Amino acid sequence: MQLLYICTHNRCRSILCEAITNHFAQGRIVAYSAGSQPVGHIHPLTLNYLQARGMSTKGLQSQSWDDYEGKKPEVIITVCDSAANEVCPTWFGDAVKVHWGLPDPSKLKGDENAQKEAFFTVMDTIEQRVQKMLALDLETLSPSALKEALQSIAKEV
């Protein structure tokens, strides 16, 4: 299954989701991330904290959702409120679309420990959601049942 995570700038939350999903899914799900208005670089703490948790950052980059026009993801998950309210490109077609809102840890002002705690809290939430998603019978769920299950995960975690 191909999954596309979207946030506006594709510099923190959607990047975390992509890396964490690919780490735990081990090919069962292939995750990508993109932004509607990408900034072109990843927040440095995003990469630092992924590496601190032993997750690969190879191939991660801030990019536009237009770069995925030919990929045809089966699932699209928005992770920031502004992206959730944007009109998605028509080429997303029949993809299952859900919102998994997450706070932006890169916006936290504070010392290094506070920033680390903010990142790890968001990363823990993503990991819990991904683990619940991987527990689903992804190969046989209908699109409507998958959408309902993914929405339920966001409410639970």
N, C-alpha and C positions, 0 to 999 in steps of 0.2 A: 504494500500500500504506500502510495506517495502522499505526504502530508506537507503542507505549506503553512508556516507560522508567519503572521503579518503583524508588524507594528509600524508606526508612522516613519520612524527614522532608521530602523534596522541597525541599532548600535548596541543594544543591551538585552532587553527581555526576549525578543524573538530569536536572537543569537543564542542566548542561554537555552531556550526551548529546543532549538535545532540540535545543539551539541548534546544536551542531556538525553533527548529522545534517541538520537543515533547511538549514543553510548549504551543505553539499556536495551534498545530494540534489536541490536545486532543484526540488522538487515531485514527483520520482519516488517519494519516500517522504515522508509527512507524519508527523512525529514530535511526540509529546506527552510530558509527564512528569507524574507524580503520586506521592503518598506514601500509605502506609497510615496514618501518623500525622503529617500535614504540620504544620510549625511556623507556616505562614502568612506567612513572609518568606523571601527568598533571601539567602544569605550575600553580603555586599557585595563580597568579593573575587571571587566567581563572576562577578558582573556586570562588575567592573573588568577582569578578565583576558579575558573574552569580547570586550569592546569593544577591548581592546588588540590583539587578533588580528583586528580588523575584522569581527567577527560581530555580527549584530543581537541585541539583547536585548528588542526590542519584543514585548510580549505575554507575556513570561515571568512566571510567578507560581507560588508554592508552593500546591499544591492537593491535594485528596483524590482517591484513585482512584475514589471514588463519583461524582465529577463527570463521569466518562467512561462512565457506565453505558450511554448511548445511542450511543456512538461505535463500538463493536464492532471493536477493533483486530485486525488479522490476526496481529500479532506482539507479544508482551510480553517485555521484557528487564528482568530485575532486575539492579541494579548494586551492591547492598550485601548482605552475607551475611544480615543479619537479615530483610530483605525477602524474600530467596530462600527462607527457611524458614517464612514466614507462609502461611496458607491464603488463597488468592486468592478474591475474590468469584466466585460461580457465574456471573455474567453474562459473565465472560471467555470462557466457553464453549469452543469449539474452537480458540481462538487458539494459535498456536505459542508455547510458553513456554521461554525459555532464561535462563541466568545468565551475565552478564559481570561478574564481580567486579572492583571497582576500589577502591583505597585512598582514604580521605577526606582530600583535601588541606586542608580547613578545620580539621581536628583537629591539624595540625602546629603545634607551639609553636616559635617561632624568630623570627629577624629577618625583615625584609621580603624580602630576597633568598632566604632559605630557603623562605618561603611562596610566592613567585613561582615558584621552581623546582619545588616540589611541585605547584602548579596546572598549570604548563606540561607537566610530565611526564605527569600524568593526561590532560590535553587532547590531548597527542600520541598517547597510547595509544588514546583514543576516536577520534581522527581516523584512525588506521591501521585500526582495526576497521571504522569506517564506510566507508572506501575499499574495503576487502575485501568488505564487504557489498554495496556498489554495483557491484562487479565481477561479482556473481552474476547469473544470469538469473532475477531475482526474479519475473518475470511467468509463468514456466512451471514453476518448481520445485514439486513436490508438498509438502504441509506437512511430511511426515517428512523429505524431502530438505533442505528449508529449515532445519528444526531441526538436523539433523546438520551442515549447512554453518555455521550460526551458532555452534554449540557448538565446532566446529573453529576458527573464527576466534578465539574466546576463549582457546583453548589456544595458538594460534600467537602471539598478540600480547598 
